[in-house]
Amino acid sequence: MVGWGCYLKDFNIDVATWETAESDRPAWRNLIHKGAIHAENKRSNAAKDKRRTRKVRADYLANIAPPPPPTGVQPVEGVSMPVFCLQATIGYTAPPQ
């Protein structure tokens, strides 16, 4: 179970002196309101950074040139090789029907 201290820290409230701040009800409500705005902005900015990082990585991977096709694979006379044998796949694929 998580204690109240982490929530107070998220709201930017001093853990050591929160009880004295709580005694003044209007000031405490104002402190909680501002802390909630601060915590929400912090959470939102962290999510934006995560999305930005993921998008930059996806753009980077999309711009990498695919490897050239293998050379030196020559068809053999009299041997019919199905096309699916020449394709490299990653992961599970269903057998051809």
N, C-alpha and C positions, 0 to 999 in steps of 0.2 A: 504494500500500500504506500502511496506517495503522500508525504506530509504537506502541510500548508505552506511550508517554506519555499518550495519550488514555485507555487502559484504566486506568492508574494514577490519572488524574484522576477517572474515573468512580467508582473505588473509594475516592476521597477520600484517596489516598496521595500524600505529597509527592514530586514527581518528582526533586528535587535530592538527597534523602537516602534514597531507597528501598533503595539497595545496603547501607547500614549497617543499616537495619532488617531486611534479608533475612538478615543473618549470624546473628541469633538466631532459630533455626527455630521454636520454639513461639510467640514473640511475632509472627513474620511470619505464621504460620498464623492466629493470632487477628486480626491486622490485615486479612488477606485475607477472613476470614469476616465480620468487621464491615463491611468495604468492600463485599462482595457484598450484604449486607442493605441497606446504604445505597443502592447502585446500583439494586437491585430496587425499593425503596420510591420512589426518584426516578422510575424508569420507570413504575411503576404509577400514581403521582400524576399524571404527565404524561398518561397514557392516560385517566385519570378526568376530568381537566380538558378534554381534547379531546372526550370523549363528552358531558360536561356542556354544553360550548359548542355542539356539534352539536344536542343535544336542545333547548336554549333557542332556537336559531335555527329549528328545525323547529316548535316550539310557536308562535313568533312568526309564522312564515309561515302556519301553520294558522289563526291567529286573525284574520288580515287578511281583511276582508270582500271578496268577489269584486266586480269592477266590475259596475255595473248593465247589463242588456242594452241594446243600442242602440235608440234611439227614432227614429221617423221612417221606419222600413222598413214600407211599406204594400204589400200584395199588389196586383198589377196585374190588372185584368180580362182574362180570356182568355189570360194567360200562366201556364203551369204551371211553377213553379220548384221543383226538387227541394230537399228539406230540407237535404241536405248542403252546398248552396251557401251557406246562410245561417250555417253554423257556422264559427267561426274556430278553426283548429287550428294547433298549433305542432309543427313537425317533420314527418317523412314519414308519410303515411297511405296505405293502399292504396286504389285507386279502388273505388267501389262496384260490386258485381256485379249 
